[in-house]
Amino acid sequence: MVEADRKVVGLAVRIPGGFKFFSSDPDFKKIDAEIFPRARTMARRVAEIARARRLPFASEVGPASSMH
């Protein structure tokens, strides 16, 4: 199982050449069936996606939000 933010987001299957990721969460579909050479590489990519989905929408931050 592959987890992000204490939630299962997919499965990793060891295959020749690395690990294949199978998404069970819509936010991670962009890397569904992707092959990663190392588990650590896959974990970094999953963490990047998890971080990105935690960010507020661009319209809610930055200079544009202070303009009325």
PDB file of N, CA, C, O and CB in Angstrom:
ATOM      1  N   MET A   1       0.838  -1.179   0.000  1.00  0.00           N
ATOM      2  CA  MET A   1       0.000   0.000   0.000  1.00  0.00           C
ATOM      3  C   MET A   1       0.885   1.246   0.000  1.00  0.00           C
ATOM      4  O   MET A   1       1.967   1.270   0.587  1.00  0.00           O
ATOM      5  CB  MET A   1      -0.954  -0.004   1.217  1.00  0.00           C
ATOM      6  N   VAL A   2       0.392   2.265  -0.671  1.00  0.00           N
ATOM      7  CA  VAL A   2       1.073   3.555  -0.699  1.00  0.00           C
ATOM      8  C   VAL A   2       0.170   4.552   0.009  1.00  0.00           C
ATOM      9  O   VAL A   2      -1.012   4.670  -0.314  1.00  0.00           O
ATOM     10  CB  VAL A   2       1.399   4.016  -2.171  1.00  0.00           C
ATOM     11  N   GLU A   3       0.728   5.265   0.970  1.00  0.00           N
ATOM     12  CA  GLU A   3      -0.054   6.214   1.750  1.00  0.00           C
ATOM     13  C   GLU A   3       0.463   7.632   1.574  1.00  0.00           C
ATOM     14  O   GLU A   3       1.646   7.863   1.326  1.00  0.00           O
ATOM     15  CB  GLU A   3      -0.035   5.832   3.220  1.00  0.00           C
ATOM     16  N   ALA A   4      -0.463   8.573   1.711  1.00  0.00           N
ATOM     17  CA  ALA A   4      -0.138  10.002   1.751  1.00  0.00           C
ATOM     18  C   ALA A   4      -1.117  10.635   2.733  1.00  0.00           C
ATOM     19  O   ALA A   4      -2.321  10.390   2.663  1.00  0.00           O
ATOM     20  CB  ALA A   4      -0.229  10.679   0.307  1.00  0.00           C
ATOM     21  N   ASP A   5      -0.611  11.431   3.626  1.00  0.00           N
ATOM     22  CA  ASP A   5      -1.453  12.086   4.636  1.00  0.00           C
ATOM     23  C   ASP A   5      -2.307  11.079   5.408  1.00  0.00           C
ATOM     24  O   ASP A   5      -3.491  11.307   5.659  1.00  0.00           O
ATOM     25  CB  ASP A   5      -2.355  13.125   3.971  1.00  0.00           C
ATOM     26  N   ARG A   6      -1.679   9.963   5.778  1.00  0.00           N
ATOM     27  CA  ARG A   6      -2.333   8.895   6.553  1.00  0.00           C
ATOM     28  C   ARG A   6      -3.544   8.280   5.854  1.00  0.00           C
ATOM     29  O   ARG A   6      -4.473   7.804   6.508  1.00  0.00           O
ATOM     30  CB  ARG A   6      -2.763   9.435   7.891  1.00  0.00           C
ATOM     31  N   LYS A   7      -3.527   8.295   4.517  1.00  0.00           N
ATOM     32  CA  LYS A   7      -4.617   7.739   3.730  1.00  0.00           C
ATOM     33  C   LYS A   7      -4.017   6.902   2.599  1.00  0.00           C
ATOM     34  O   LYS A   7      -3.045   7.317   1.968  1.00  0.00           O
ATOM     35  CB  LYS A   7      -5.544   8.869   3.167  1.00  0.00           C
ATOM     36  N   VAL A   8      -4.582   5.746   2.348  1.00  0.00           N
ATOM     37  CA  VAL A   8      -4.109   4.915   1.243  1.00  0.00           C
ATOM     38  C   VAL A   8      -4.508   5.585  -0.071  1.00  0.00           C
ATOM     39  O   VAL A   8      -5.678   5.898  -0.292  1.00  0.00           O
ATOM     40  CB  VAL A   8      -4.692   3.462   1.334  1.00  0.00           C
ATOM     41  N   VAL A   9      -3.512   5.799  -0.941  1.00  0.00           N
ATOM     42  CA  VAL A   9      -3.771   6.445  -2.224  1.00  0.00           C
ATOM     43  C   VAL A   9      -3.474   5.525  -3.403  1.00  0.00           C
ATOM     44  O   VAL A   9      -3.721   5.884  -4.555  1.00  0.00           O
ATOM     45  CB  VAL A   9      -2.947   7.709  -2.342  1.00  0.00           C
ATOM     46  N   GLY A  10      -2.940   4.332  -3.111  1.00  0.00           N
ATOM     47  CA  GLY A  10      -2.662   3.397  -4.182  1.00  0.00           C
ATOM     48  C   GLY A  10      -1.843   2.217  -3.722  1.00  0.00           C
ATOM     49  O   GLY A  10      -1.590   2.022  -2.533  1.00  0.00           O
ATOM     50  N   LEU A  11      -1.434   1.431  -4.709  1.00  0.00           N
ATOM     51  CA  LEU A  11      -0.610   0.250  -4.470  1.00  0.00           C
ATOM     52  C   LEU A  11       0.640   0.330  -5.325  1.00  0.00           C
ATOM     53  O   LEU A  11       0.625   0.891  -6.420  1.00  0.00           O
ATOM     54  CB  LEU A  11      -1.395  -1.049  -4.772  1.00  0.00           C
ATOM     55  N   ALA A  12       1.707  -0.230  -4.818  1.00  0.00           N
ATOM     56  CA  ALA A  12       2.947  -0.347  -5.593  1.00  0.00           C
ATOM     57  C   ALA A  12       3.240  -1.831  -5.779  1.00  0.00           C
ATOM     58  O   ALA A  12       3.207  -2.613  -4.829  1.00  0.00           O
ATOM     59  CB  ALA A  12       4.150   0.387  -4.882  1.00  0.00           C
ATOM     60  N   VAL A  13       3.526  -2.195  -7.012  1.00  0.00           N
ATOM     61  CA  VAL A  13       3.833  -3.582  -7.337  1.00  0.00           C
ATOM     62  C   VAL A  13       5.247  -3.625  -7.887  1.00  0.00           C
ATOM     63  O   VAL A  13       5.590  -2.878  -8.803  1.00  0.00           O
ATOM     64  CB  VAL A  13       2.808  -4.178  -8.359  1.00  0.00           C
ATOM     65  N   ARG A  14       6.065  -4.504  -7.323  1.00  0.00           N
ATOM     66  CA  ARG A  14       7.438  -4.650  -7.809  1.00  0.00           C
ATOM     67  C   ARG A  14       7.407  -5.380  -9.143  1.00  0.00           C
ATOM     68  O   ARG A  14       6.800  -6.443  -9.273  1.00  0.00           O
ATOM     69  CB  ARG A  14       8.329  -5.415  -6.777  1.00  0.00           C
ATOM     70  N   ILE A  15       8.068  -4.793 -10.124  1.00  0.00           N
ATOM     71  CA  ILE A  15       8.163  -5.380 -11.456  1.00  0.00           C
ATOM     72  C   ILE A  15       9.620  -5.279 -11.900  1.00  0.00           C
ATOM     73  O   ILE A  15      10.399  -4.551 -11.284  1.00  0.00           O
ATOM     74  CB  ILE A  15       7.200  -4.660 -12.477  1.00  0.00           C
ATOM     75  N   PRO A  16      10.001  -5.993 -12.953  1.00  0.00           N
ATOM     76  CA  PRO A  16      11.362  -5.820 -13.451  1.00  0.00           C
ATOM     77  C   PRO A  16      11.586  -4.343 -13.818  1.00  0.00           C
ATOM     78  O   PRO A  16      10.815  -3.760 -14.580  1.00  0.00           O
ATOM     79  CB  PRO A  16      11.622  -6.746 -14.685  1.00  0.00           C
ATOM     80  N   GLY A  17      12.613  -3.773 -13.283  1.00  0.00           N
ATOM     81  CA  GLY A  17      12.909  -2.379 -13.573  1.00  0.00           C
ATOM     82  C   GLY A  17      12.408  -1.395 -12.545  1.00  0.00           C
ATOM     83  O   GLY A  17      12.651  -0.196 -12.680  1.00  0.00           O
ATOM     84  N   GLY A  18      11.709  -1.865 -11.512  1.00  0.00           N
ATOM     85  CA  GLY A  18      11.262  -0.929 -10.485  1.00  0.00           C
ATOM     86  C   GLY A  18       9.935  -1.282  -9.855  1.00  0.00           C
ATOM     87  O   GLY A  18       9.659  -2.433  -9.518  1.00  0.00           O
ATOM     88  N   PHE A  19       9.113  -0.240  -9.706  1.00  0.00           N
ATOM     89  CA  PHE A  19       7.813  -0.372  -9.064  1.00  0.00           C
ATOM     90  C   PHE A  19       6.755   0.308  -9.916  1.00  0.00           C
ATOM     91  O   PHE A  19       6.967   1.409 -10.423  1.00  0.00           O
ATOM     92  CB  PHE A  19       7.836   0.228  -7.642  1.00  0.00           C
ATOM     93  N   LYS A  20       5.617  -0.354 -10.071  1.00  0.00           N
ATOM     94  CA  LYS A  20       4.505   0.222 -10.815  1.00  0.00           C
ATOM     95  C   LYS A  20       3.454   0.677  -9.813  1.00  0.00           C
ATOM     96  O   LYS A  20       3.070  -0.072  -8.914  1.00  0.00           O
ATOM     97  CB  LYS A  20       3.907  -0.804 -11.837  1.00  0.00           C
ATOM     98  N   PHE A  21       2.993   1.918  -9.977  1.00  0.00           N
ATOM     99  CA  PHE A  21       2.027   2.509  -9.069  1.00  0.00           C
ATOM    100  C   PHE A  21       0.624   2.381  -9.653  1.00  0.00           C
ATOM    101  O   PHE A  21       0.402   2.684 -10.825  1.00  0.00           O
ATOM    102  CB  PHE A  21       2.370   3.985  -8.793  1.00  0.00           C
ATOM    103  N   PHE A  22      -0.321   1.931  -8.829  1.00  0.00           N
ATOM    104  CA  PHE A  22      -1.727   1.846  -9.210  1.00  0.00           C
ATOM    105  C   PHE A  22      -2.525   2.725  -8.248  1.00  0.00           C
ATOM    106  O   PHE A  22      -2.567   2.459  -7.047  1.00  0.00           O
ATOM    107  CB  PHE A  22      -2.241   0.359  -9.186  1.00  0.00           C
ATOM    108  N   SER A  23      -3.147   3.754  -8.769  1.00  0.00           N
ATOM    109  CA  SER A  23      -3.856   4.735  -7.956  1.00  0.00           C
ATOM    110  C   SER A  23      -5.221   4.222  -7.497  1.00  0.00           C
ATOM    111  O   SER A  23      -5.932   3.552  -8.245  1.00  0.00           O
ATOM    112  CB  SER A  23      -4.026   6.027  -8.734  1.00  0.00           C
ATOM    113  N   SER A  24      -5.570   4.550  -6.254  1.00  0.00           N
ATOM    114  CA  SER A  24      -6.918   4.287  -5.752  1.00  0.00           C
ATOM    115  C   SER A  24      -7.584   5.601  -5.330  1.00  0.00           C
ATOM    116  O   SER A  24      -8.688   5.596  -4.786  1.00  0.00           O
ATOM    117  CB  SER A  24      -6.875   3.290  -4.561  1.00  0.00           C
ATOM    118  N   ASP A  25      -6.908   6.720  -5.583  1.00  0.00           N
ATOM    119  CA  ASP A  25      -7.392   8.047  -5.208  1.00  0.00           C
ATOM    120  C   ASP A  25      -7.349   8.927  -6.461  1.00  0.00           C
ATOM    121  O   ASP A  25      -6.324   8.976  -7.141  1.00  0.00           O
ATOM    122  CB  ASP A  25      -6.530   8.670  -4.035  1.00  0.00           C
ATOM    123  N   PRO A  26      -8.434   9.612  -6.770  1.00  0.00           N
ATOM    124  CA  PRO A  26      -8.475  10.429  -7.994  1.00  0.00           C
ATOM    125  C   PRO A  26      -7.355  11.465  -8.094  1.00  0.00           C
ATOM    126  O   PRO A  26      -6.920  11.780  -9.201  1.00  0.00           O
ATOM    127  CB  PRO A  26      -9.795  11.133  -8.077  1.00  0.00           C
ATOM    128  N   ASP A  27      -6.887  11.993  -6.992  1.00  0.00           N
ATOM    129  CA  ASP A  27      -5.818  12.990  -7.022  1.00  0.00           C
ATOM    130  C   ASP A  27      -4.497  12.418  -7.521  1.00  0.00           C
ATOM    131  O   ASP A  27      -3.604  13.173  -7.904  1.00  0.00           O
ATOM    132  CB  ASP A  27      -5.626  13.579  -5.644  1.00  0.00           C
ATOM    133  N   PHE A  28      -4.364  11.109  -7.520  1.00  0.00           N
ATOM    134  CA  PHE A  28      -3.106  10.470  -7.912  1.00  0.00           C
ATOM    135  C   PHE A  28      -3.226   9.748  -9.256  1.00  0.00           C
ATOM    136  O   PHE A  28      -2.321   9.007  -9.637  1.00  0.00           O
ATOM    137  CB  PHE A  28      -2.662   9.485  -6.834  1.00  0.00           C
ATOM    138  N   LYS A  29      -4.316   9.951  -9.969  1.00  0.00           N
ATOM    139  CA  LYS A  29      -4.527   9.301 -11.267  1.00  0.00           C
ATOM    140  C   LYS A  29      -3.470   9.691 -12.291  1.00  0.00           C
ATOM    141  O   LYS A  29      -3.180   8.917 -13.204  1.00  0.00           O
ATOM    142  CB  LYS A  29      -5.901   9.647 -11.804  1.00  0.00           C
ATOM    143  N   LYS A  30      -2.881  10.898 -12.149  1.00  0.00           N
ATOM    144  CA  LYS A  30      -1.886  11.349 -13.125  1.00  0.00           C
ATOM    145  C   LYS A  30      -0.635  10.471 -13.124  1.00  0.00           C
ATOM    146  O   LYS A  30       0.125  10.488 -14.092  1.00  0.00           O
ATOM    147  CB  LYS A  30      -1.498  12.791 -12.842  1.00  0.00           C
ATOM    148  N   ILE A  31      -0.411   9.707 -12.058  1.00  0.00           N
ATOM    149  CA  ILE A  31       0.753   8.808 -12.042  1.00  0.00           C
ATOM    150  C   ILE A  31       0.318   7.338 -12.027  1.00  0.00           C
ATOM    151  O   ILE A  31       1.135   6.448 -11.791  1.00  0.00           O
ATOM    152  CB  ILE A  31       1.644   9.106 -10.816  1.00  0.00           C
ATOM    153  N   ASP A  32      -0.966   7.093 -12.278  1.00  0.00           N
ATOM    154  CA  ASP A  32      -1.469   5.723 -12.333  1.00  0.00           C
ATOM    155  C   ASP A  32      -0.734   4.950 -13.433  1.00  0.00           C
ATOM    156  O   ASP A  32      -0.588   5.438 -14.553  1.00  0.00           O
ATOM    157  CB  ASP A  32      -3.006   5.709 -12.582  1.00  0.00           C
ATOM    158  N   ALA A  33      -0.286   3.769 -13.107  1.00  0.00           N
ATOM    159  CA  ALA A  33       0.428   2.857 -14.020  1.00  0.00           C
ATOM    160  C   ALA A  33       1.833   3.345 -14.374  1.00  0.00           C
ATOM    161  O   ALA A  33       2.473   2.774 -15.257  1.00  0.00           O
ATOM    162  CB  ALA A  33      -0.373   2.676 -15.297  1.00  0.00           C
ATOM    163  N   GLU A  34       2.321   4.383 -13.707  1.00  0.00           N
ATOM    164  CA  GLU A  34       3.683   4.852 -13.948  1.00  0.00           C
ATOM    165  C   GLU A  34       4.675   3.898 -13.281  1.00  0.00           C
ATOM    166  O   GLU A  34       4.412   3.356 -12.208  1.00  0.00           O
ATOM    167  CB  GLU A  34       3.872   6.302 -13.416  1.00  0.00           C
ATOM    168  N   ILE A  35       5.800   3.710 -13.931  1.00  0.00           N
ATOM    169  CA  ILE A  35       6.849   2.852 -13.393  1.00  0.00           C
ATOM    170  C   ILE A  35       7.960   3.743 -12.839  1.00  0.00           C
ATOM    171  O   ILE A  35       8.453   4.648 -13.512  1.00  0.00           O
ATOM    172  CB  ILE A  35       7.401   1.873 -14.488  1.00  0.00           C
ATOM    173  N   PHE A  36       8.332   3.461 -11.611  1.00  0.00           N
ATOM    174  CA  PHE A  36       9.388   4.208 -10.932  1.00  0.00           C
ATOM    175  C   PHE A  36      10.568   3.271 -10.710  1.00  0.00           C
ATOM    176  O   PHE A  36      10.368   2.114 -10.339  1.00  0.00           O
ATOM    177  CB  PHE A  36       8.882   4.809  -9.575  1.00  0.00           C
ATOM    178  N   PRO A  37      11.793   3.742 -10.930  1.00  0.00           N
ATOM    179  CA  PRO A  37      12.954   2.873 -10.785  1.00  0.00           C
ATOM    180  C   PRO A  37      13.215   2.441  -9.340  1.00  0.00           C
ATOM    181  O   PRO A  37      13.787   1.379  -9.093  1.00  0.00           O
ATOM    182  CB  PRO A  37      14.168   3.569 -11.324  1.00  0.00           C
ATOM    183  N   ARG A  38      12.790   3.270  -8.398  1.00  0.00           N
ATOM    184  CA  ARG A  38      12.997   2.965  -6.970  1.00  0.00           C
ATOM    185  C   ARG A  38      11.763   3.353  -6.167  1.00  0.00           C
ATOM    186  O   ARG A  38      11.025   4.258  -6.556  1.00  0.00           O
ATOM    187  CB  ARG A  38      14.247   3.707  -6.420  1.00  0.00           C
ATOM    188  N   ALA A  39      11.541   2.679  -5.066  1.00  0.00           N
ATOM    189  CA  ALA A  39      10.414   3.003  -4.190  1.00  0.00           C
ATOM    190  C   ALA A  39      10.536   4.430  -3.668  1.00  0.00           C
ATOM    191  O   ALA A  39       9.534   5.132  -3.528  1.00  0.00           O
ATOM    192  CB  ALA A  39      10.338   2.010  -3.015  1.00  0.00           C
ATOM    193  N   ARG A  40      11.747   4.851  -3.385  1.00  0.00           N
ATOM    194  CA  ARG A  40      11.974   6.210  -2.873  1.00  0.00           C
ATOM    195  C   ARG A  40      11.563   7.266  -3.901  1.00  0.00           C
ATOM    196  O   ARG A  40      11.017   8.308  -3.540  1.00  0.00           O
ATOM    197  CB  ARG A  40      13.455   6.397  -2.492  1.00  0.00           C
ATOM    198  N   THR A  41      11.824   6.996  -5.168  1.00  0.00           N
ATOM    199  CA  THR A  41      11.431   7.918  -6.237  1.00  0.00           C
ATOM    200  C   THR A  41       9.912   8.043  -6.282  1.00  0.00           C
ATOM    201  O   THR A  41       9.373   9.141  -6.416  1.00  0.00           O
ATOM    202  CB  THR A  41      11.976   7.438  -7.607  1.00  0.00           C
ATOM    203  N   MET A  42       9.236   6.917  -6.170  1.00  0.00           N
ATOM    204  CA  MET A  42       7.776   6.926  -6.168  1.00  0.00           C
ATOM    205  C   MET A  42       7.250   7.670  -4.946  1.00  0.00           C
ATOM    206  O   MET A  42       6.311   8.458  -5.062  1.00  0.00           O
ATOM    207  CB  MET A  42       7.226   5.491  -6.198  1.00  0.00           C
ATOM    208  N   ALA A  43       7.833   7.434  -3.795  1.00  0.00           N
ATOM    209  CA  ALA A  43       7.397   8.094  -2.564  1.00  0.00           C
ATOM    210  C   ALA A  43       7.539   9.611  -2.676  1.00  0.00           C
ATOM    211  O   ALA A  43       6.680  10.355  -2.204  1.00  0.00           O
ATOM    212  CB  ALA A  43       8.203   7.574  -1.364  1.00  0.00           C
ATOM    213  N   ARG A  44       8.618  10.064  -3.297  1.00  0.00           N
ATOM    214  CA  ARG A  44       8.806  11.514  -3.480  1.00  0.00           C
ATOM    215  C   ARG A  44       7.718  12.099  -4.373  1.00  0.00           C
ATOM    216  O   ARG A  44       7.180  13.168  -4.084  1.00  0.00           O
ATOM    217  CB  ARG A  44      10.193  11.808  -4.086  1.00  0.00           C
ATOM    218  N   ARG A  45       7.397  11.400  -5.451  1.00  0.00           N
ATOM    219  CA  ARG A  45       6.358  11.899  -6.378  1.00  0.00           C
ATOM    220  C   ARG A  45       4.994  11.914  -5.691  1.00  0.00           C
ATOM    221  O   ARG A  45       4.230  12.865  -5.858  1.00  0.00           O
ATOM    222  CB  ARG A  45       6.298  11.022  -7.664  1.00  0.00           C
ATOM    223  N   VAL A  46       4.686  10.888  -4.934  1.00  0.00           N
ATOM    224  CA  VAL A  46       3.420  10.843  -4.190  1.00  0.00           C
ATOM    225  C   VAL A  46       3.363  12.004  -3.192  1.00  0.00           C
ATOM    226  O   VAL A  46       2.330  12.658  -3.056  1.00  0.00           O
ATOM    227  CB  VAL A  46       3.260   9.478  -3.449  1.00  0.00           C
ATOM    228  N   ALA A  47       4.467  12.255  -2.501  1.00  0.00           N
ATOM    229  CA  ALA A  47       4.523  13.357  -1.533  1.00  0.00           C
ATOM    230  C   ALA A  47       4.330  14.707  -2.218  1.00  0.00           C
ATOM    231  O   ALA A  47       3.662  15.584  -1.670  1.00  0.00           O
ATOM    232  CB  ALA A  47       5.862  13.339  -0.781  1.00  0.00           C
ATOM    233  N   GLU A  48       4.903  14.886  -3.408  1.00  0.00           N
ATOM    234  CA  GLU A  48       4.728  16.137  -4.157  1.00  0.00           C
ATOM    235  C   GLU A  48       3.263  16.378  -4.480  1.00  0.00           C
ATOM    236  O   GLU A  48       2.759  17.489  -4.318  1.00  0.00           O
ATOM    237  CB  GLU A  48       5.552  16.110  -5.453  1.00  0.00           C
ATOM    238  N   ILE A  49       2.588  15.342  -4.933  1.00  0.00           N
ATOM    239  CA  ILE A  49       1.167  15.470  -5.279  1.00  0.00           C
ATOM    240  C   ILE A  49       0.354  15.758  -4.016  1.00  0.00           C
ATOM    241  O   ILE A  49      -0.547  16.597  -4.034  1.00  0.00           O
ATOM    242  CB  ILE A  49       0.648  14.178  -5.980  1.00  0.00           C
ATOM    243  N   ALA A  50       0.668  15.069  -2.929  1.00  0.00           N
ATOM    244  CA  ALA A  50      -0.043  15.286  -1.673  1.00  0.00           C
ATOM    245  C   ALA A  50       0.140  16.726  -1.190  1.00  0.00           C
ATOM    246  O   ALA A  50      -0.814  17.349  -0.725  1.00  0.00           O
ATOM    247  CB  ALA A  50       0.447  14.297  -0.601  1.00  0.00           C
ATOM    248  N   ARG A  51       1.356  17.252  -1.298  1.00  0.00           N
ATOM    249  CA  ARG A  51       1.612  18.648  -0.901  1.00  0.00           C
ATOM    250  C   ARG A  51       0.813  19.607  -1.769  1.00  0.00           C
ATOM    251  O   ARG A  51       0.224  20.561  -1.262  1.00  0.00           O
ATOM    252  CB  ARG A  51       3.117  18.978  -1.000  1.00  0.00           C
ATOM    253  N   ALA A  52       0.790  19.361  -3.065  1.00  0.00           N
ATOM    254  CA  ALA A  52       0.087  20.246  -3.996  1.00  0.00           C
ATOM    255  C   ALA A  52      -1.409  20.277  -3.718  1.00  0.00           C
ATOM    256  O   ALA A  52      -2.040  21.325  -3.858  1.00  0.00           O
ATOM    257  CB  ALA A  52       0.336  19.805  -5.432  1.00  0.00           C
ATOM    258  N   ARG A  53      -1.978  19.156  -3.330  1.00  0.00           N
ATOM    259  CA  ARG A  53      -3.427  19.153  -3.085  1.00  0.00           C
ATOM    260  C   ARG A  53      -3.783  19.814  -1.757  1.00  0.00           C
ATOM    261  O   ARG A  53      -4.942  20.161  -1.534  1.00  0.00           O
ATOM    262  CB  ARG A  53      -3.961  17.725  -3.104  1.00  0.00           C
ATOM    263  N   ARG A  54      -2.801  19.993  -0.874  1.00  0.00           N
ATOM    264  CA  ARG A  54      -3.055  20.687   0.397  1.00  0.00           C
ATOM    265  C   ARG A  54      -2.978  22.196   0.263  1.00  0.00           C
ATOM    266  O   ARG A  54      -3.451  22.915   1.144  1.00  0.00           O
ATOM    267  CB  ARG A  54      -2.069  20.229   1.445  1.00  0.00           C
ATOM    268  N   LEU A  55      -2.383  22.699  -0.835  1.00  0.00           N
ATOM    269  CA  LEU A  55      -2.237  24.136  -1.019  1.00  0.00           C
ATOM    270  C   LEU A  55      -3.587  24.779  -1.315  1.00  0.00           C
ATOM    271  O   LEU A  55      -4.412  24.186  -2.009  1.00  0.00           O
ATOM    272  CB  LEU A  55      -1.246  24.436  -2.148  1.00  0.00           C
ATOM    273  N   PRO A  56      -3.825  25.980  -0.800  1.00  0.00           N
ATOM    274  CA  PRO A  56      -5.084  26.676  -1.121  1.00  0.00           C
ATOM    275  C   PRO A  56      -5.089  27.070  -2.592  1.00  0.00           C
ATOM    276  O   PRO A  56      -4.041  27.127  -3.236  1.00  0.00           O
ATOM    277  CB  PRO A  56      -5.273  27.936  -0.222  1.00  0.00           C
ATOM    278  N   PHE A  57      -6.265  27.338  -3.109  1.00  0.00           N
ATOM    279  CA  PHE A  57      -6.384  27.763  -4.498  1.00  0.00           C
ATOM    280  C   PHE A  57      -5.661  29.088  -4.690  1.00  0.00           C
ATOM    281  O   PHE A  57      -5.645  29.921  -3.784  1.00  0.00           O
ATOM    282  CB  PHE A  57      -7.869  27.887  -4.913  1.00  0.00           C
ATOM    283  N   ALA A  58      -5.071  29.289  -5.843  1.00  0.00           N
ATOM    284  CA  ALA A  58      -4.285  30.494  -6.120  1.00  0.00           C
ATOM    285  C   ALA A  58      -5.120  31.757  -5.917  1.00  0.00           C
ATOM    286  O   ALA A  58      -4.580  32.789  -5.517  1.00  0.00           O
ATOM    287  CB  ALA A  58      -3.734  30.455  -7.552  1.00  0.00           C
ATOM    288  N   SER A  59      -6.405  31.696  -6.180  1.00  0.00           N
ATOM    289  CA  SER A  59      -7.246  32.883  -6.033  1.00  0.00           C
ATOM    290  C   SER A  59      -7.426  33.284  -4.570  1.00  0.00           C
ATOM    291  O   SER A  59      -7.899  34.385  -4.291  1.00  0.00           O
ATOM    292  CB  SER A  59      -8.604  32.640  -6.669  1.00  0.00           C
ATOM    293  N   GLU A  60      -7.061  32.419  -3.644  1.00  0.00           N
ATOM    294  CA  GLU A  60      -7.239  32.710  -2.226  1.00  0.00           C
ATOM    295  C   GLU A  60      -5.980  33.246  -1.572  1.00  0.00           C
ATOM    296  O   GLU A  60      -6.019  33.641  -0.407  1.00  0.00           O
ATOM    297  CB  GLU A  60      -7.690  31.476  -1.504  1.00  0.00           C
ATOM    298  N   VAL A  61      -4.864  33.271  -2.286  1.00  0.00           N
ATOM    299  CA  VAL A  61      -3.603  33.743  -1.715  1.00  0.00           C
ATOM    300  C   VAL A  61      -2.951  34.742  -2.643  1.00  0.00           C
ATOM    301  O   VAL A  61      -3.319  34.862  -3.812  1.00  0.00           O
ATOM    302  CB  VAL A  61      -2.651  32.572  -1.444  1.00  0.00           C
ATOM    303  N   GLY A  62      -1.982  35.456  -2.110  1.00  0.00           N
ATOM    304  CA  GLY A  62      -1.190  36.354  -2.926  1.00  0.00           C
ATOM    305  C   GLY A  62      -1.839  37.704  -3.139  1.00  0.00           C
ATOM    306  O   GLY A  62      -2.882  37.997  -2.555  1.00  0.00           O
ATOM    307  N   PRO A  63      -1.224  38.528  -3.975  1.00  0.00           N
ATOM    308  CA  PRO A  63      -1.687  39.911  -4.181  1.00  0.00           C
ATOM    309  C   PRO A  63      -3.120  40.013  -4.685  1.00  0.00           C
ATOM    310  O   PRO A  63      -3.831  40.946  -4.312  1.00  0.00           O
ATOM    311  CB  PRO A  63      -0.781  40.604  -5.152  1.00  0.00           C
ATOM    312  N   ALA A  64      -3.554  39.096  -5.508  1.00  0.00           N
ATOM    313  CA  ALA A  64      -4.910  39.192  -6.053  1.00  0.00           C
ATOM    314  C   ALA A  64      -5.978  39.145  -4.976  1.00  0.00           C
ATOM    315  O   ALA A  64      -7.045  39.740  -5.134  1.00  0.00           O
ATOM    316  CB  ALA A  64      -5.148  38.081  -7.042  1.00  0.00           C
ATOM    317  N   SER A  65      -5.705  38.447  -3.883  1.00  0.00           N
ATOM    318  CA  SER A  65      -6.718  38.326  -2.831  1.00  0.00           C
ATOM    319  C   SER A  65      -6.894  39.625  -2.053  1.00  0.00           C
ATOM    320  O   SER A  65      -7.923  39.816  -1.404  1.00  0.00           O
ATOM    321  CB  SER A  65      -6.348  37.205  -1.874  1.00  0.00           C
ATOM    322  N   SER A  66      -5.911  40.520  -2.107  1.00  0.00           N
ATOM    323  CA  SER A  66      -6.025  41.770  -1.367  1.00  0.00           C
ATOM    324  C   SER A  66      -6.682  42.858  -2.206  1.00  0.00           C
ATOM    325  O   SER A  66      -6.978  43.937  -1.693  1.00  0.00           O
ATOM    326  CB  SER A  66      -4.653  42.232  -0.899  1.00  0.00           C
ATOM    327  N   MET A  67      -6.911  42.595  -3.471  1.00  0.00           N
ATOM    328  CA  MET A  67      -7.562  43.588  -4.342  1.00  0.00           C
ATOM    329  C   MET A  67      -9.059  43.419  -4.262  1.00  0.00           C
ATOM    330  O   MET A  67      -9.558  42.293  -4.260  1.00  0.00           O
ATOM    331  CB  MET A  67      -7.081  43.454  -5.810  1.00  0.00           C
ATOM    332  N   HIS A  68      -9.786  44.518  -4.198  1.00  0.00           N
ATOM    333  CA  HIS A  68     -11.248  44.433  -4.096  1.00  0.00           C
ATOM    334  C   HIS A  68     -11.906  45.059  -5.286  1.00  0.00           C
ATOM    335  O   HIS A  68     -13.133  45.080  -5.373  1.00  0.00           O
ATOM    336  CB  HIS A  68     -11.746  45.099  -2.829  1.00  0.00           C
TER     337      HIS A  68
END
